[in-house]
């Protein structure tokens, strides 16, 4: 028969102490594990956060790269701006050069034209109009002088009266009419007497009664005064 073990009050107290001790140990073990788990988790999270944030060296390198990129962009922009300015300056210079060249060419052409005009004027002064030494030339020279002196008359009027009066001979002398009898014979192409020639002589022509041009011009001047024009004369005058 099994032996009955009597549990005294002392036994009960000892058991209670043991149970309590075991519980505390269990609780301590459990609590320690519980506290350790959040700490580890926190450490893991912190590590993860640190791993996502760049280090000071990496931040400095990134900043330096950004500054370099900014400087390069600024330099590129400045270079582009400079290139635009240089192209604009070159275009403006090209326009200015063309204008200057055009002005220079115009001044040169104007200078050459003025020189040519002066040369022409000098030639005109140095080389007066030439007339043939014949009846046609004498009439034409007289007409040019008459035009300058506003003396009316035409080639036909002069030629017609000359042929009637002297047949075109500048040395013809009438030694039989009343003028000849009075000692002042008519002479020259248009048979002019000396007093008439002296009174109607045109300045710029020789003062010689038988000079062809002087004779024609003086006679035309006289006819213009007496008849309006030599063209109105058809007989002795």
C-alpha positions in Angstrom: 0.0 0.0 0.0 1.5 3.3 -1.0 2.7 5.5 1.7 0.7 8.6 2.2 2.7 11.8 2.0 1.4 14.5 4.3 1.7 18.0 3.0 2.2 20.4 5.8 1.8 24.1 5.8 5.6 24.4 5.3 5.4 22.3 2.3 2.6 24.5 0.9 4.7 27.6 1.4 7.8 26.1 -0.2 5.8 25.0 -3.2 4.3 28.4 -3.5 7.7 30.0 -3.4 8.9 27.6 -6.1 5.9 28.3 -8.3 6.3 32.0 -7.8 10.0 31.7 -8.7 9.2 29.8 -11.8 6.6 32.3 -12.9 9.0 35.1 -12.4 11.6 33.3 -14.3 9.1 32.6 -17.1 7.9 36.1 -17.0 11.4 37.4 -17.1 12.3 35.1 -19.9 9.2 36.1 -21.8 9.6 39.8 -21.0 13.2 39.8 -22.0 12.3 38.2 -25.3 9.5 40.7 -25.8 11.7 43.6 -25.1 14.5 42.3 -27.3 12.2 41.8 -30.3 11.2 45.5 -30.6 14.8 46.7 -30.1 15.9 44.4 -32.9 13.1 45.6 -35.1 14.0 49.2 -34.3 17.7 48.6 -35.2 16.6 47.0 -38.4 14.4 49.9 -39.4 17.1 52.4 -38.4 19.6 50.5 -40.5 17.2 50.5 -43.4 16.7 54.3 -43.1 20.4 54.9 -42.9 20.9 52.7 -45.9 18.4 54.9 -48.0 20.1 58.2 -47.0 23.4 59.2 -48.9 26.5 59.6 -46.9 28.2 62.9 -46.5 30.8 61.9 -49.2 28.0 60.9 -51.6 26.1 64.1 -50.9 29.2 66.2 -51.5 29.9 64.3 -54.7 26.4 64.8 -55.9 26.5 68.5 -55.1 29.9 68.8 -56.9 28.4 67.1 -60.0 25.4 69.4 -59.9 27.6 72.4 -59.7 29.8 71.1 -62.5 26.7 70.5 -64.6 25.4 74.0 -63.8 28.7 75.6 -64.7 28.8 73.6 -68.0 25.2 74.7 -68.8 26.1 78.3 -68.0 29.3 78.1 -70.1 27.3 76.5 -73.0 24.7 79.3 -72.8 27.4 82.0 -72.7 29.1 80.4 -75.7 25.9 80.2 -77.6 25.1 83.8 -76.8 28.6 84.8 -77.8 28.2 82.9 -81.1 24.9 84.7 -81.8 26.5 88.1 -81.0 29.5 87.3 -83.3 27.3 86.2 -86.1 25.2 89.4 -85.7 28.4 91.5 -85.6 29.7 89.8 -88.7 26.4 90.4 -90.5 26.3 94.0 -89.5 30.0 94.4 -90.6 29.2 92.8 -93.9 26.3 95.2 -94.5 28.5 98.2 -93.4 31.3 97.0 -95.7 28.8 96.7 -98.7 27.5 100.2 -98.0 31.0 101.6 -97.7 32.0 99.9 -101.0 28.8 101.1 -102.7 29.5 104.6 -101.4 33.1 104.4 -102.5 32.1 103.2 -106.0 29.4 105.9 -106.3 32.0 108.6 -105.3 34.5 107.1 -107.7 31.9 107.1 -110.5 30.9 110.7 -109.7 34.5 111.8 -109.6 35.2 110.1 -112.9 32.0 111.7 -114.4 33.0 115.1 -113.2 36.5 114.6 -114.5 35.1 113.5 -117.9 32.8 116.6 -117.9 35.7 118.9 -117.1 37.7 117.2 -119.8 34.8 117.6 -122.3 34.5 121.2 -121.3 38.2 121.8 -121.7 38.1 120.1 -125.1 35.1 122.2 -126.1 37.0 125.4 -125.1 40.3 124.2 -126.6 38.8 123.0 -129.8 36.0 125.3 -131.0 33.6 124.1 -133.7 35.2 123.8 -137.0 33.6 125.1 -140.2 34.5 124.4 -143.8 36.2 127.2 -145.6 33.5 127.4 -148.3 30.1 129.0 -148.8 28.3 126.3 -146.8 30.8 126.7 -143.9 30.5 130.5 -144.0 26.7 130.4 -143.9 26.7 127.9 -141.0 29.2 129.8 -139.0 27.2 133.0 -139.5 24.0 131.3 -138.5 25.6 130.1 -135.2 26.7 133.7 -134.4 23.3 135.1 -135.4 21.6 132.6 -133.0 23.8 133.7 -130.1 23.0 137.4 -130.9 19.3 136.8 -131.5 19.5 137.9 -135.2 16.8 136.2 -137.2 17.5 134.4 -140.5 17.6 131.0 -142.1 20.1 129.1 -144.3 17.8 129.4 -147.2 17.3 133.1 -146.9 21.1 133.8 -146.6 22.0 131.4 -149.4 19.3 132.8 -151.8 20.4 136.4 -151.3 24.1 135.6 -151.5 23.7 133.8 -154.8 21.7 136.8 -156.2 24.2 139.4 -155.0 27.6 137.8 -155.6 27.1 134.3 -156.9 29.0 133.1 -153.8 32.2 135.2 -154.4 33.4 136.8 -151.2 35.6 139.3 -153.1 32.9 140.5 -155.5 32.8 144.3 -155.9 30.1 146.4 -157.6 31.9 149.2 -159.4 29.0 150.6 -161.5 26.0 151.4 -159.2 25.3 154.6 -157.4 27.2 153.5 -154.4 30.3 152.9 -156.6 29.8 156.3 -158.2 29.7 157.8 -154.7 33.0 156.1 -153.9 31.6 153.5 -151.5 31.1 150.4 -153.7 29.2 147.4 -152.4 31.5 144.4 -151.6 31.4 140.8 -150.4 28.9 138.0 -150.5 25.9 140.2 -149.7 27.2 143.4 -151.3 27.5 145.6 -148.3 28.9 149.1 -148.4 31.4 150.2 -145.8 29.1 152.6 -143.7 26.5 149.9 -143.4 29.0 147.3 -142.4 30.5 149.7 -139.8 27.0 150.4 -138.4 25.8 146.8 -138.2 29.1 144.9 -137.6 28.5 142.1 -135.1 31.0 141.8 -132.3 33.1 138.7 -132.5 33.5 138.7 -136.3 36.5 140.3 -138.1 36.2 144.0 -138.8 36.8 143.4 -142.5 34.1 144.2 -145.0 35.1 141.3 -147.4 35.5 138.7 -144.6 32.8 136.1 -145.6 31.4 135.5 -142.1 31.6 139.2 -141.0 29.9 140.3 -144.3 27.0 137.8 -144.0 26.4 138.5 -140.3 26.5 142.3 -140.7 24.1 142.1 -143.7 21.7 139.8 -141.8 21.8 142.2 -138.8 21.0 145.2 -141.2 18.2 143.2 -142.9 16.7 142.3 -139.5 16.6 145.9 -138.6 15.1 147.1 -141.9 13.0 144.2 -143.0 12.5 141.9 -140.0 14.8 139.2 -141.4 17.1 138.5 -144.3 14.4 135.9 -145.4 12.2 138.8 -146.4 14.7 140.2 -148.8 14.3 139.2 -152.5 16.0 142.1 -154.3 18.5 144.9 -153.8 18.3 146.2 -150.3 
